[in-house]
Amino acid sequence: MLSSQIRRSFLSYFKTHGHTIVPSSPVVPYDDPTLLFINAGMNQFKEVFLGKSKRDYQRAVSSQKCIRVGGKHNDLE
């Protein structure tokens, strides 16, 4: 099974259970100078958490792009 098939199956499952599919954020954020890079799938909802923005859905699902690096706890060293 390909990773793209797993991703599609994951997103499809949650969509059938009432979630809205939200596109992945870029790994390097272009509109948030407080972040060096996206380190969590929740970063794209920062404005919602801060009460500055609202979405037209209550449930969301995404498959966030990521980069894995070596080192202690997979942090950049």
Buried (B, 14 or more C-beta within 10 A) or exposed (E): EEEEEEEEEEBEEBEEEEBBEBEBBEEEBEEEEEBEEBEEBBBBBBEEEEEEEEEEEEEBBBBBEEEEEEEEEEEEE
